[in-house]
Each structure stands twice: as structure tokens, then as C-alpha cells.
């Protein structure tokens, strides 16, 4: 099928069932290839290779002292050790006082309600499940994690209560389907379409794809190539095959075995006539549309961003944390650690809620440059993968 710019895209290989034709991931001849990737859980070497391939943005930490970064890395390592020995226990039950710590990021001294650092200067932001004091957090970091440098009174620490950080897995049918709207793998509840994309290498350059989270359209590693993706998502009434807009095309497996994750993302191969480039929002109760840019921007502290998602629709927020390391609960006793994440808080009320997972996050300006892919949240803090990591991990470019 030829799109509005004259580019030819291929239809997905299956007609509309709940799964691919053979359950094993081999498409028909319409798919343009004889076999597809086998999705297996990444090992430690995979995580290290991914980290090296897309390193943390150097200038994101401009002005941050080496001592502060070393303390942050020490907390990250302590969180990971705890996760690997807790056998999937809920993180705040896993290891004493330090188990209250859900994540850590580089923030600014004025981000928290009761900041300990000077306004505007770099500080550690520590995300906790239950309210506690700065002194208690420092004690846990020193006594349990062994990060002695954190005991110094000169180390600025913000404490932000998020509760347990959950992957946000949870309203109208629209064709062609825009971004910012309910979608889901046929076995989950509902999430959000972030944007459209195409592959960077053949044969995926001829596939028009929707971008969302693994836990939204790949059932948290529990799906296979060809599985039905419906719009709206099942909890909003979507059914397969009548509401199918895409089939599962690729996902980055989430490591639940004590390894490090950087992205929660997946692509669905869409029928070109069933999707559209625009993002939806409600204007006067009726659907209205806008476009975002295709070239990602680097996140920065204080950057004003926006998103349109299935649950909270169009919202504005501000980036309050960079390089966040968080332990994310996916249900069923599965907890995964993510590093190098972006933390966002709403400028007026919540920035996101359950069901907004998969939304693209973009700069609140005329360019609307994509910055992140929303995937988790707790309290009034939303967490997103860096969009540059998402595009690299899935070998795609945005088609917006």
C-alpha cells in the first residue's frame, strides 16, 4: 500500500487471528522474509553491550560532581544486588530499610518538597515506597548498601515518595488509528500507541509499525511474532480479529533475572490503512490531532514536555530526574531494574496514570521533538525510556 508521501508499505502477513499462523514466529510469504527473530531473555553480556552501544549522554551530567555520580552508582549497584537475591519479592520487603528505596536519579536541589541541596544545584533524588527522612535514607545507603560517602552532610539528597513503581499496563475506537490512544496485545488490559515507525534495514524498511511498550503489545515477554494487537485495548472493548490494527513485530525482552534493563519497548506491524501519523487529544470533547517531530531530542533537567495517553490524555510536565535507576513491579512477583531513565512530574496534577504506558513524550514547543517513551510511574512521578535508546534497541526510526 502507498502512503500519503508515496512510500510503499507492505501489509502484515496474517489476516486477523489472535496469533501468527504457526505460533512459532514464521510469517507467510507476504512477510518478505523466511524467518523472524527468536525472542529470548537477554543475558548479562547483552545488557553490557546495550549499555556500551548507547551510553548515557555526557552533557546531561554537566556540572555534576564525580563524587555525587559515584554515590549514585553505588546505590544502583546496591539495588541490583538486592533485586538478584530477593527472588522476585516486592522490592520494599526484599532487604530491610534499604528496600524502601525504589530508585535514584540526578535531580536539582529544589525538585523535592523538602530539598536538602541548594536550589538549582545538582542533587541526588531518591525515590522511596514509604515516607521517610533524608537521614534514614542516608543510613540505609551507608549501612546496607555500603556506600560510605553518602554519610557526609555535604551530600545533597532529595527524597520523593512514589510508592511501589509499577509498570502502567492499563477509550474509543478510531480508524485510521492515531497515536495517544488505547491499544493492547489481545491478552493484556490496555496501554497507548506512542507513534509510528519504520525499520532502518530491509525488509523492515517497508513495514509501517506502531511503537509502544513490551508490556503493552508484547505481554511482558509472553507474546510471539504475529500475535494480534487490537485498538482499543481489550479492557476498553477491543477484540480480535474485528479490532485488529497490527501484529506483534519485534520487542526487546525484559530481564527479570537480576540483570539491567534500559528499555521497555516493542513494535507492531500495522496495516497502513488502519493507522495514521497524528497524535490524538480531546478538544471540546471531540478528537483533534497534531504531529510530533521525528528527530529525538536529548532530555535535560527542567525541560518542559508533553504527552497524550489513553487515560489522562494531553498533559504537560517537567523533567525532574536524569539517569534514574528504578526497580519496576510488573505483577506476579516479577521485578525488573531499569537504568538511565527519565523522571517527569506534572506541572499541574498528574502527568500520567495507568493505561498511559507507551505514550511518546516530546518537548513542549513548536518542534515537539520526541524525548522519551513512557512506561512506568508511582506517586506523581512518571518514568520514561530515553527515546534514543528505544530507536536503537528496535532498529527503527520514527515516522511522524
Secondary structure, 3 states (H helix, E strand, C coil): CECCCCCECCCCCCCCCCCCCCCCCCCCHHHCCCCCCCCCCCCHHHHHHHHHHCCCCHHHHCCCCHHHHHHHHHHHHHHHHHHHHCCCCCHHHHCCHHHHEEEEEEEECCCCCCCCCCCCCEEEEEEECCCCCHHHHHHHHHHCCCCHHHHCCCCCEEEEECCCCEECCCCCCCCCEEECCEEEECCCCCEECCEEEEECCCCHHHCEEEEECHHHHCCCCCCCCCCEEECCCHHHCCCCCCCEEEEEEEECCCCCCCCEECCCCEEEEECHHHEEEEEEEEECCEEEEECCCCCCCCCCCCCEEEEEECCCEEEEEEEEEEEEEEEEECCCCCEEEEEEEEEEEECCCCCCCCCCCCCEEEECCCCCCEEEEEEEEECCEEEEEEHHHHHHHHCEEECC
